[in-house]
């Protein structure tokens, strides 16, 4: 049996493995439920489960219940919307670039979305958060294409190292320009200061309602791409033999990354490292099958995002840290550890 055929056989799921993975999905749902409960209970003022339930189902207007209804429930909903997008986007971008260090933040996709939104606010005078999504999508698309083209240039096809370096460089440049523009123009700074920090708090429910369908489409598209991405991961030649349409799959993958990264950034601002941390955690349980990876990521990523948000609320004696800062503090050591390993989790 050829080496390529052997690799293909090794990736075929067994019934025993499928049962274990299904059990893992159930566990992921339980952890997500616990994360939601903690997000509603924990903060500057701890609330009891009874108070939370009363706020949700028997609201009486008390201060404690108002905290749940007006502050914690909206940011929990944002986490449940943005979390799956970040996790699935990380899975998709790692699969189609075949780069185990890829993440929308590391590859500059978030920075591109933020830069485009800043230009929209500064040049066109956009002020409605609902309009951010279109600029974020354009910025994410452009940066995704540029980083992939740079990584694919030269001999040997797409290079994980080239894409990572290109993404970090482009992201740093765009982030720097964005900061300069915001600091030079007080109106832009005022309009974007809360959004640009990367947070689940203070997001308008109308904006969530507008962006959530985009993210749902992106997740569904990613699930549909899971099977051809499995074939492509075995190599272009074997992928063609297995019936995968390489060009179409990669084009649709770019569209999926654009929708997920752009939509998530438009809603919550730039939040990095969620995709990176979640992907390498879930691969310990799922193996390289993208169908399971995407399903797990859609459940584990919002749990990690909500728990990071909870940590940000309680880690300081006064005030709180934005969730983007917490994920950066947690994710940076993970990236360093992965980069130092001779063999990262296989794609």
N, C-alpha and C positions, 0 to 999 in steps of 0.2 A: 504494500500500500504506500502511495506517495506521501511525502511530508504534509502537503496541503490537504489531502484527503484525511490524513490522520487528525490534523487540527480541526477539520470540520466535524469529524465523528466525536472528538472530545467535547465539542460545544453542544452536542445534542442533549437536551434535558432528559433526565431519568425520572420515572414516576416517584421514586423515593425523594429525589432532589426537589421535585415540584411540590411535594407535600410539605417538606421542610420550609421551602420558600413561602408557601401559602401560610403556614403557621407564623413565619416571620412577619408577613403582612398584617396578620391579626394583631401581633404584638406591637407593630408600628402604629396601628390605629389606636390601641390602648394608650401608648405613650403620647400620641397626639391629643387624645382626650384629656390626659393629665396635664399636658402643657396648656391647653385652653383653660382648664380650671385654675391653674396657677396664675395665668395671665389675668384672670378676672379677680383673683383673691389677693395677690401680692403687690405691694407698692409702698409708697410712703406711709400709708395707713393700711394695715392688714385687715382684711374682712373675712368673716366666717362664711362657710358654705351656705348657711341658712340665709344670710344677708344677700349673697349673690343670687340664690334661687328666687328670693323675694323680689329682687330688683328686676329679674328677667320675666317673672310670671305674675307678680302681684305688687307692682310698683306703687309706693305710697308717697313719693316725693321727698323722702328723708334725705339728709346729706349723704349718708353712707350708700344708700341705693343710687343716688344721683351720680356718685363717683363711678359706679359700675356702668350705669346707662350712658353717661355723657363722656366718660374718659376711657375706661378700660375696655368696654365692649367694642367701640369703634376701632381702637388700635388692634384688638384681637382679630377682628374681621379683616383688617388690612394685612395682618400677618398671615392669615389663612388664605388670602388671595395672592400675596406677593411670594410667600414661601414656596409653594409648588412651582411657581414660574422660575424662581432662581434655581431650585434644585433640578428641574427638568431641563432648563436651559444649559446648566453645567453638564448634564449627561449628554445632551445633544451636541454641544460644541466640542466636548472631548471625543465623542464618537466620530463625527464627520471630519475633524482635523487629525484624529488619531494621536492626540497630544494629551497624556495623562496629567499634565500640569495646567491644562486650560481651565479658565473660569472667566465669566464675563467681566469681572473686575480686573483680573490679571491681563487679559488680552485687550484691554482698553475699550471694550464695548460700552461699559457704563460711562466712561469718560466721554466717549463720542456722543452718547445720548445727552449727557449733561451739557456738553459744549453746544450742541444744537439748540437745546432749550434756552440756554443763556443768550444765544444769538437771536432767537425768536423774541425773547423778552426785550433785549436791548435794541435790536434793529427794527423789528416790526411792532413793538409795543404790546406784545401779548401779555395779558395779565390773568386770564382765566386758567386755573390749573387744568381744566378739562382739555384745553388746547395744547397742553404740553406734550400729550401723547404723540401727536403727529410729528413734532420736531424730534422727540426722543426716538421714534421709529426710524426717521431718516438718518439721524446721527449714528444709531446702532448699526444700521445697514451699511453705511459708508465705511465705518471702521472695521466691521466684520470682513467686508470684501477686501479692504486694503491689507489687513493683517494676513488674511489667507493667501492673497496673491504674493505678498512678500515671502511668506513661509514656503510657498510652492515654487518660487523662482529658483533657478539653478538646477544642478544635477541632483538626481535622486528623489525628485518629487517633493511633496510637502514635508517640511522638517519641523518637528516639535520645538527644537531649540530656537530656530529662526522665528517661528510664530510667537513664542513666548517673549523673546527679546524685542521683536517688533511691537508686540502688544504693550509691553511695559514702557517702551520708549514713546510710542504714540500716546498712550494714556497719560504719561507724565507731561508731555508737551501740551496736550489738550487741557489737562487739569490746571497747568500753570497759566495758560492763556485765559481760561475761565476765571481763575482767581483774580488775575489782573483786571479783566473786564468788570468783574463785580466790585472790586475795590476802587476802581476809577469812577464808577457810576453808582452813586448812593441809591438811586431809584431801583436799579437792577438788584443791588445788594438787599434792599428792603423787601423786594418782591420774592427773592429766591433764598433768603437766608435760612429759613426753616426747612424748606424742601431740600436744599443742597447738602444739608448735614447727613441725610440718610436716616430717616426715623419713621416709626409707625404711628407716631402721635400727630394730632392736628390735621389729619387728612379728611377732606370733605367727602361726605357719603355720596354725593352726586358724582364726584370724580371716580370713586370706587365703582359705582354702577356703570359708568361709561367704559372704564378700562378693563373690568373683570371679564367681559365677553371676549376681548382681544386675547387675554391670557388663556382663557378656556380653549379658544381656537388653537393657540400655540401648543398647548398640552396635548390636545387631540391629534394635531398634526405630528407631533413627536412620537406618539404611540403608533401611528400609522407607518412611521419611518423606521420603527425599531427592527423589523425583520430585514429590510434591505441593508440597514446599517450593520446588522450582524454578518451579512454576506460580505459586505465591503471590508469589514475588519479583518477578514481572512486574506485580503489582498485583492487588487483590482482584477487580476486574471481569473481567480477562482470566484470572485464576486460576479463577474459576467457569466461564468459557467453556471452559477446557481440562479441566474435570471435577474440579478439586480441591475437596474438602469443607473449607471454611475452618475451621469450628468444630472439627470432629473433628481436623484436622491440628494446630491450635493446642493443643487439649487434650492430644493424644498427645505433642506437643513438650514441654509442661510436665511431663508424666510422665517423659519421657526425660531432661530436664534434672535433675529431682528424683532419679531413680535414679542417674545418672552422678555428679552433683556430691555428693549425699549419701553414696553408697557410697565414692567416692574419699576424701572427707573423713573418713568413719568409719575408713577403713583407714590413711591416711597423715597425717591432720591437714590443716589448711588450707595449700594450695599454690596460689599465684596466678600469673597471667601466662603459664602454659604455653599455654593455649588461644589467648590473644591473639597471642602471638609466632608460634605455629605456623600459625594461620589466615592471617595476612597473608603469610607466607612461601610457603605452598603455593598460594595464589591466583595467584601469579606464574606458576605452571606449569599450574594446572588451569582457570583462568578461573572463571566463576560457577556452574558445574555442581556442585550439592551432592553428587551421587553420587561424583564424583572427589574433591571436597574432604573428604568424610567418610572415604573410603578412604585418602587420603594422610595425613590427620590421625591416623588410627589407627596409622600406621607412624612418622610423623615425631615425634609427641609423646613416645612413650616414649624415642626416641633423645635428644631434647633433655633429657628428665628425667634419664636415666641419665648423660648427659655433664655436666649441672649437678651431679649428685651426686658425680661424679668430681672436678670442680673444687673442690667443697666439702671434699673429703678432703685435697687437696694445697695449697690456697691459703695456709693458715696454717702457720707454722713448727712449732707444736704444736697438737694437737687438730684439730677440723674444724668447718666451717660446715654447718648444716642446709640441705637442698636448697631449702627455702622461702625462705631468705635469699638464696641464689644466684639463684634465679629472679626474686626481687624486684629485685635489683641489675641483672640483665640486662633485666627487663621494664619497669621504670619509665621508662628513656629511650625505649624503643620506644613506650610509651603517649604520652609527651610529643610525640615526633616525629609520631605519627599524628594527635594532636589539633591540631597546628600545620599539618598539611597541609590544603590547600583541598579536596583530593579523595583520600580514602582508597580502598583496594582495594574495587572495587565488589562488591556482594552480588548 
